[in-house]
């Protein structure tokens, strides 16, 4: 099983340096590690001390690095799309369009990135993947894309089936579609082409929700803006069901004996552990690597969501938000939670499906919803 770690925080707090130090630590322990970066290749090459490309390149014992480039991902992704097209379309029309000709549309880069990350994880070649993304809301949107896409499929598939337009045109569409497509588009089989997509999305959601497989760590300095950003990202991460395992206080002045217990930052992020690490001022990575936390302890961090069927309750961990910033709406089997600029749609389990909300309270950073 591959474990993926990523780092969240304000720009300039040293996320890339922390990410690479983490990769070096796991590689030194004999783990097979892949460092995935999205910085410009020249910047990553400077930090890593060697040139890297869009294909995994060995840079040290047990350690490979790759630079994600949207254009090359789009090209390879386009070839996969044409294979799917050939599976369902009797007369493919994408085959004359080449990936090299395509431009990257806004939002597509995230989808391409999550797809290639899935491929690296599923390959079985790596024990640990360190994803050095932007470390901000864009990273969270990327990790939450499976949840969002799943909601769109759930909601709009039924909207289409229930629409008067679909009922009116389906008798005419079916003969035409069966002549062109290799699938049956009647109501009973409407989900055939999306079955594979739903399976991929369900697997992706399960992976993100499992701290043994994916976890994030906050990186901050003692700068007030950096702390505020880290706290905001901590709360926002819960909305995509991502476990935040702890906090790394970068560039800490350890000469003054700053510890996790004595740092005033500890109170800002309780109950998470805070690991102070020194500034890397030379090519010696060892002091920084030795100060890093035990990342395997992420499983002990508060879970983003707890569903207690016996108590008919759903508890959402939403640190850094207060009740005035949270909105709750229900729609059939789903509950929608808005916190900040993040929205999450929770599909309730069958025992709670259809039950009305009888109460909601915000207590100890948890939104507790009763049914």
N, C-alpha and C positions, 0 to 999 in steps of 0.2 A: 504493500500500500504506500502510495506517495503522499507526503505531507507538504502543503504549500503555506508559506508565510509571506505576508506583505506588511508594509509599514505605512502608517498614516500620520500626517502632521503638516504644519505650515511649511511653505517653501523656505529653504535656507537653514533648516534645523539639522541637516545632516542625514536625511533618510537613506540616501544612496550609500553613504559611507557605512552606516549601521547595517544596511542590507548586505553589503559585500563582506563585512566582518562576520556576519552570521553565516554566510555561505562558506567562508574560509574555516570557521569553527567546525561546521558539520563535516566538511571535507577532511579536516585533520583527524576527525573521529572515525574515518573510514567509510562515511556515507557517500553515496554517489549523488552529487549535487549539480543542479542546473540553475544558474543565475540568469534571470530574464529581465532585461532592461529596456526602457523606452526612451531614455535620454538620447540625444544625438550621438551617433557612433563615435565621433571624435571625443566627446565628453566622457563617455563610458570607457573608451580606450585609455584615456588619461588616468582615470580613477583605478581601473583594473590593471594598468601597467602593460597592456598588450592590445593588439588590434583584434576586434571581434566583428562578426558579420551577422547576416540574417539567418545563418545556419549555426547550430551549436558547435562551438569551437573549444577544444581543450586548452585551458589556460594554467592549470596546475593539476597535481595529483588528485584524482576523484572529483575535479571541478571543471565544469564546462560553462560557457557563457554564450548568450545569444542576444542580439539586438533586434527587437520587433520593429519591422518596417511595414507600414500599412500598404504600400504599393505592392510589395512582393506577396504579402498575405492575400490581398485582393486577387492577384493573379492566380495563386494556387487555389483559393476558394472558388474562383470562377470555374476552374476545371472540375471541381467537385460538384458544383451546381449543374454543369452540363451533363455529368454522369447521372444525377437525379432526374434531370429533364429527360434523358434518354430512357429512363425507367418508366416514366409516366406519360410522356408525349410521343405519339407515333410519328409525328413529323417535327422534330426539334427545330427551333428557330434561333437558338443561341449559338449553334455550332459554328456560325460564321463570324462570331464576335470573339475577339481575342482579349485575354486578360491584360496584355500589355497596353491595350488601347484605352482601358477604363480609368476614370478618375474616382477618387474616394469621396463618396457623399458624406455629409455631416452625420455623425452617429454610427456610421458603418464600421469605423475603426474599432470601436468597442466590441462589436459583435465578432469581428475577425480575431481580435485579441483573445476573447474568451474561448473561441473555437480552437485556436492554436494551443492555448494553455491546456485545454481538455485533451488535446492530442498528446502533448508531452506527458501529462499525468497518466494517461491510459497506456502509454508505450511500455511501461514497466522498466524503463531504463534508469529511472532516478528514484532515490529514496526521499530526497528533499528538493523542492523547487522554491527558490526565493524570487518573488515577483516584485520588482522595483518599478512600480508604475508612478503615476503622478502623486499618489498618496493623498488625494483630496476627494471632493465630491464625485469627480469623474471616475476614480477608482471604485467608489461605492456603487455608482450607477452601473459600471461594468459588471461587478460581482452580483448585483441585483437584477441584471438583465433577464435571467432565466425566469425569475419570479414575475417580472412585469410581462414578459412575452406569454407566459402561461396564463396570466389573467386575461390578456387580450383574446387568446384563443378560446378560453372558457366562456367569456362574456359574449363575444361577437359571433361565435359559431351559433349559439342559441338565438341571438338576435336575428341572424340571417334565416334560420329555420322557421322562426315564428313570424317573419315578415310577410305581409300580403304580396309583396313583389316576388319573393321566392316561390310562394304558393301559386302565383299566377304564371310565372315563366317556367317552373320546373318541368311541366309536361313537354315543353318545347325544347328546353335545354338538354334534357337527358338524351334524346336520340342523337343530337349533334355532338355532345360531349363524348358519348360512347364511340362515336365514329373517329374522334380525334385522339381521345385519351385512353389510357389503359386501365382506367378505374371507373367505378360506378358512382355517379354523383347524385343518386337518389337520397332522400332524407335518411334512410336507414344506414347508408354507407357513406354519408357525408364526411365522416371523420377518417376515412381510409388514407388520404394523402397526408393528413396531419398526425397519424398514429406514431410514425417514427419521430416526428418533431416533439410530440408530447413525451415520449419515452426519454429523449435526450434532455428535455427540460426538467423532468422529474428527477433524473439522475444528477443533473447539475445542481438543483435545489437541495437535494439530499447531501451533496458534497459540501456545499457552502455552509450548511447547518451543522456539520460535524466538525468539532474543533480538533479531532484527531486527524482530520484531512485538510482543513483550511482554518487559519487563524490570523488575526492581525495584531500588531502591537503599535501603540502610540509613541511617537517620537517628539520630544519637545525640549526646549531650553528653558531657562528661568525667565525669559521674556514674557511679559503679560499677554501680548498678542498671540504668541506661540502657544501658551497655555490655553487661552480661550479657544483657539482653533482646534487644538487637540480634544478639548472637552466637547466641542460641537460635533466633531467627527466621531467621537466615542458614542454619543447618543444616536447619530445618524446611522452608524454601522449596525445598530440593533434593528433598524427598519429594513435592512436587507438580510437579516438573520445571520449576521457575521459575528462570531465571537471575538471580542477584544481581550487578549490574554494578559496584558499588563502595559506598563508605561516605562519608556527608556528616557531618562533625563540626560540628554547629551551635553557634552562640554562642561560637565560639573566640575567645580573646583574641589577636588578631593583632598587638596592640601589642608583645607579647613575642616576636614573630616565630615563632609556632608554624607549622610547615610540615608537609606530609605526611611528610617524611623524619624530622623531629625529634620528632614526637608519639609518646609511648609507646603510643598507641592503635594505631599502625601494626602493631605486632607482634601485637596481638589479632586482627587481621583479615587478615593476610597469607594469600594473595597479592593481595588486593583493594587497590585504590588508595584513599587517604583524602584527602578534599578538605575542608579547614577553611573555614568560611564565617563571616562576622561576624554579630553580633546586629543585627537590624533595629530601630533605635531611632527612626527618623523615617519619614516617608512616602516617603523616597527609596529606591527598590528597587534602584537601580543597583549599589551595592557588593555586595549579596547576589547579584544576578544575575551579575555579573562573576566572582564567586568559585565559582560552580557548576561541577561537572565537565563534561567532554565526554560526554554520555550515550550518544552513538553508539558509544563504546568498550566498551559492555556485551558486545559480541560476543566480546571478548578474555577475558572472565572464564571461570573453570573451568566446564565443562559439567556439569549434574547427573548425566548418565549417558553412559557410553561403552561401546558394544558392539563388541567385537573378535572377529569370527567366526573369523578365522584362528587366533587364540590361544585360542579357545573361552573367552573371558572377558567378564564384565560388571563394569564399574567404576562405583561410585556415589560421588559427592562428598558427604561428610557432615561438614562442618566443625562444630566445637563439640560433637561427640559423641565418646565414646570407645567402645572395643569392648565394654565392660560394659553400655552403654546400647543396644546394637544386637542384634536377634534376627533370625535368618534361617530361613525355612521354605519348603519347596517343595511344590507340588501339581500334578502333571502338567506342562502347558506354562507354568506360572506360578511366579514366585518372589515371596515376600512378605517385605518388609523393614520391621521395626519400629524406629523411632528416636525416643526420647522418647515423646510421645503421638501420633506420626504413623505411619500405616501405608500402605505403598505396595505395590501388586500389579503386577508387571512381566510382561507377556506376552512370552515369549521368541520370537525369530525362528525360522523353521523349522529352520535348521541346528543350533540348540541345543535345540529342542523335544524333550522327552523324555529328554534326557541327564541323568544323575545329577550332583549337585554333588560334585566331587572335592576341593575345598578352598576356604577363604575366609580372607582375612587383611585386617587393617586397617593401612593404610600411608599416611602423609602425607595424612591426612584422607580417604583413599579406602577404601571397602570393595571389595575385589577378589575376585570370585567366579569360580572356575574350574570348567569342566564337562568 
